[in-house]
Amino acid sequence: MNITRKADRASRVKPGRKLIMTCGRLAKRRGGGLGVDPLLAESGCSKGSLYTIYKSKDGLLAATCMVEREELEKTLHSVDPL
């Protein structure tokens, strides 16, 4: 697959999902002190999208934690116990 197709698909990711993906990535990288401006700059989303979808930064953090938990549970369930 060429780079253009990947970029086209990435641009079709909805803002809510982009914000969650970026929030998770930045939280893992920084560990804390996540600011709204760096989050928006990296995600390419607007402040309006953040507050319309999640109502607050805390709402986005809560949604990100839920998604991360679901992904962890899927991983744990897929592992064959010893």
N, C-alpha and C positions, 0 to 999 in steps of 0.2 A: 504494500500500500504506500502510496507516495505521501509526502509531507502535506501537500495541499488538502488531500482528503481527510487526514488526521485533524488539520486545523479547522476544516469545515465542520467536522463532527464535534470538535471541542467548542466551537462557537454556538452550537445548537444546545449545549447544556443549559438547562434553565438556571436563572439567577439563584434560586434557593439552594440548588445542588452545588453550584459553584461556590457559594458562600460557605456551605458546610465543608466541602472538600478543602477549601483554603483555610478555614478556621482550624480544622484538624491538623493540617500540615504545619501551620504556624505555631499552634500550641505544642506540637511535638518538637519543633525546632527550637522554640524560645522557652518553653516550659511555663511561662506565665507572663503577665503584663502585656496582654494582647491589646493593641490599640486598634481603633476603628479605621483610622486612615491607612495604615499599612495593609490591613485586611482588605479594604476596598481597592487599594492600588493593585495588590497582587491578584485579586479575583476578577478585576475589571467590572465589578458591579457598582451600582450607584448607592448612595446613602439612602435614597428613597426606597430602593429594593430591600435593603436590609431592614429598615423600620416598617415597611409595609408587610413583609413576609413574617418577620420574627418579633416585631414590636420593640425589641431592645437588644443590646449586645448580650445580655444575660439569656434572652430567649434563644439567640443563635447558639450560644455556648451549650445550653441545655439540649437543643436539637442535635448538635454535634456529638455530645456525649452519648445520646441515645443511639445514633447511627454507629458510632465507634463500638458501643456495647453489643449491638446486633451483629456487627461484623466479627467481633471477638467470639461471640457465642457460636456463630456459624463455623468459625475456624476450629473451635474446641470440639464441636460435635462431629467434625469431619475427621478428627484425629482418632486413630485406632488405639484404644487403651491397651496397655501392656498386659 
